[in-house]
Amino acid sequence: MNSVQVELSGELENKNPTFPINLVKHYTSGDKKLFPLRNETPLEVPRLDKSEEKKVLKVSKERKYRGKNEREYLVRYRNPQHEDEWLSESKIPDSQKFVRSFRQKTNFSIICLNCVI
């Protein structure tokens, strides 16, 4: 299936940003001869704030940092031009949300063979 991923903001930020390609339409400006009363407002290009340049998408892996008890997390960003990087929890914006989500996903893959139910 061909799909497109869009960046959602506001109330829609927590929704799935992936849509089937057949729901996306190419934008064409209106024809003034066909629609003389239609006023076209110029589109505003949103500015990228420094804080939005590297927006965290998810935490994908965890490792111990230099054999100590401190852990680092492999962070994936929404913007494709930024590469994944290892960061300590204190350097990840809104880290509790992403680390909790990562741990919930990884806990389901652990099988306990000696557990008493």
N, C-alpha and C positions, 0 to 999 in steps of 0.2 A: 504494500500500500504506500503510495506517495503521500507525504505529509509535510506540513510547514509548521515551524515553531515561532510563535510571536511572543513579544514581551508584554505582559499584562501589568496594569498598575491599579492602584486604589482597591476597591472592593474585589476586583477580579484577580488580584495578585496570588491568591491561594488556589486558584483553579488550574486545571491542566492546560498548559499553553500550546498543546499540539492539536492541530486540526487537519482533517483530510484536505488535500489540495483542491478538490472539486468545490469546496465552500469558499475558496478565495477567488476574488475577481480582480482583474487588472483595472487600474484606475485610468480613466480617460476624462479629460476636462470637457465641460459642456460646450455645445456649439451655440454661439451667440445668435446665429441666423435662425436656428430652430427654436431657441428659447430666449427671446430678447428681454424678457422681464426678469430673468433669473440673474441674481447677483452672486458672483463668485467671491467668496472671502478668501484671502490668501492663507495658505496653510502655514501654521507656525511650526518651525522645527524646534523640538525640545532640546534644551541645553543639557549636556551631561555634566552633572556635578562631579567633583572629585570623589565623593563618597559612592557614587553610582558607577564609576568606571569599572570597579571590580566588585560585582554583586555576586555573593555566594549562592550557588545552586544547590550543592549538597556536599556532605562529607562521605568519601568513598572507602577509605582505609584508615587503619590505626596502627601505630608502632611505638615501641619504647624508645625514648630519646637517650642515646649514649649509655644504654644499660641501666639508667636510673629509673626511678618510679614515675618520672614525668613522661607524658605521652604527647605524641604529635599526630595530627590528622591530615590526611590528603584531601585538600579542598578543591572542588571543581567550581569554576565560575560560569555565570550565565553568558557572558560575553565571550565568543569563541576566540578572540585574539589573545586572551590571557591563558597561560598554561596552568595546569594543575600545580599546586605547590604544597609542601609539608609545612604546617603551622602548629604552634602550641595553642591550646584552648584559649589562652588569654588574648591571642592575636586575631582570633576569628570573630567578626562582628556577629552578634546574636548567637553566640556559640552554643548555648544551652539547647536551643531548638534543634540545631543541626546535629549535635552530638547525640542527643536523645533519640532523634529519628534514626541515626546510623546504628545505635546500639539496639534499638527495637528490631531493626531489619536483620542484624547479625545474630541476635539471640535465637531467632527462629531456626537458624541453620545448625545450631548446636544440638547434638543428640546425646542424651544421658543413658548409658547402657547399664549403670549400676544403681539407678534411681529406684527407690521403693515408693510405689504409688498406693 
